[in-house]
Amino acid sequence: MVEMLTPAFRLTDAQAQAIVDHAAPGRHVTGVSPFGRGEISAVFDIELADGAPGLVIKIYPACTGRCRRKSSSRVS
């Protein structure tokens, strides 16, 4: 069983648009849908206007607490 280290995260249209403005200036967000979750990330499908190919955005939490212990245990 995979233990989820992060709570569910909601990405608003405005937040998605701010990310798209940085990554693909001039494109406009028409929809945001949850796409799934990784072990520590939230994943979203971003639909864009004018038939432009959509984007997949992964959002990771700040690496603190258990996340930090988990990653540091892999360093040898």
PEDATA-V373576 format. One record per residue. N is the residue number from 1. SS is DSSP state (2 for helix, 1 for strand, 0 for the rest). PHI is phi in degrees with one decimal (NA if undefined). D_FIRST is the distance of its C-alpha to the first C-alpha in Angstrom with 2 decimals. Layout:
n = [N N]
ss = [SS SS]
phi = [PHI PHI]
d_first = [D_FIRST D_FIRST]
This chain:
n = [1 2 3 4 5 6 7 8 9 10 11 12 13 14 15 16 17 18 19 20 21 22 23 24 25 26 27 28 29 30 31 32 33 34 35 36 37 38 39 40 41 42 43 44 45 46 47 48 49 50 51 52 53 54 55 56 57 58 59 60 61 62 63 64 65 66 67 68 69 70 71 72 73 74 75 76]
ss = [0 0 0 0 0 0 0 0 0 0 0 0 2 2 2 2 2 2 2 2 2 2 2 0 0 0 0 0 1 1 1 1 1 1 1 1 1 0 0 0 1 1 1 1 1 1 1 1 2 2 2 0 0 0 1 1 1 1 1 1 0 0 0 0 0 2 2 2 2 2 2 2 0 0 0 0]
phi = [NA -88.0 -87.5 -82.3 -96.5 -131.7 -71.6 -58.0 -123.8 -106.9 -105.7 -80.2 -58.5 -64.9 -65.0 -62.6 -63.6 -62.4 -67.6 -63.5 -57.2 -79.0 -85.6 -143.9 -52.5 91.8 -88.3 -123.1 -74.1 -113.4 -169.0 -130.2 -130.0 -60.3 -111.3 147.0 -137.9 -89.5 -62.1 -129.3 -123.4 -105.4 -125.1 -130.4 -96.9 -108.8 -90.2 -115.2 -71.9 61.6 73.2 -65.4 -58.3 -72.7 -124.0 -112.5 -115.5 -108.1 -118.6 -109.1 -76.7 -61.8 -84.5 -132.8 56.3 -59.3 -58.5 -65.1 -63.0 -63.6 -69.9 -70.9 -71.6 -87.2 -83.9 -133.2]
d_first = [0.00 3.82 6.37 9.47 12.51 15.16 16.48 17.57 20.74 23.75 26.07 29.60 32.14 34.24 31.49 30.69 34.44 34.84 32.26 33.95 37.35 36.36 34.70 36.96 40.11 41.95 38.99 38.23 34.93 35.15 31.60 28.17 25.10 21.42 19.98 16.29 14.13 12.89 10.70 13.97 16.39 17.86 19.46 22.68 25.13 28.67 31.56 34.94 38.48 41.04 38.72 37.33 33.99 31.10 28.84 25.13 24.56 21.53 21.73 20.25 20.74 23.07 21.35 21.90 20.47 16.91 16.97 20.18 19.09 16.11 18.55 21.33 19.49 19.50 23.26 25.41]
